């Protein structure tokens, strides 16, 4: 086996996740552990902080998470639940 073949195998040995899977992992982690920072989320789900930051930006834009403090995020209450609660 050539060294380039071994190197390429090493690159693919770590599991890859879709954006949706990463975002779901983030939501589950925040729901279970409460508000967390980007580095705390990254450690909990074993992802790079940049990946977590980008995913959190998308989740924030959709309203799935909200900022609790500077750099700390929590899960937002679902809109459907808020609507049911108000009636």
N, C-alpha and C positions, 0 to 999 in steps of 0.2 A: 504494500500500500504506500503510495506517495505521501509526502508530508502535506501537500496541498489537499489531498483527499481527507486526511485526518483532520486538518484544520476546518474543512467545510463540514465534516460530521460534527465537530464540536460546536459550530455555529448553530446547528439545527437540533442539538440535544435538549435545549431548553424549550419547554412548551410555549407555543404562541397562542395568543388570545385575540379575538375580534374586539373592536371598540365596544360593542354591546356587552361582551363578557366582562371586560375591564370595568365598564361603568356599573354593571350589576354587582361585581365584587366590591366596588367602592360603596354603593348604596347599602349592601348587606353589612359591610364593616361599620359604616356610620350608624346604621340602625342598631347594631349590636353593642357598639362601644361608645356611642354618643359622639359629640363634636370632637373632631381631630384635626390636626394640621396635615399639610401635604406630606411632610416626612414621616409622620406617624402612620398615615394611610399607606404610604409606599412600603414601609416596613411590614405592616400588618398583612398586606396582600402580595408581598415579595415582588414588587414592580419598581421600575426606575421612577424617581420623583418627577422627572419631566413628563413621563407618560401619565402619571397620576394628575399632575397639574393641568395638562391638556384635557384630560377626561373630566376633571372637576369644572373646568371652564365651560365645557359643553353642557354638563349637568346643571350648572348655575344658570346658563342661558335659557334652558328649558324649565327652570324653576323646580327641578328635582331636589336640589340642595340649596342651602342659604348660608350666608356668612354669619357666624356667631360672634366673631371678633376678628381682628386683623389676622388673616391667614388660617383661621379655624373655620371648618365647615360642619354643618349638621344636615340631617335629612329634613326636607320640607314636609309639612302636612299635606297629604293629597288634596287637590282641589275638590274632588268628589266628596271627600269626608267633610271638608269645610262647608260645602253647600248643604249636606245633610244635617250638619250640626246647627246651621242657621235656621232651618225650617222647623 
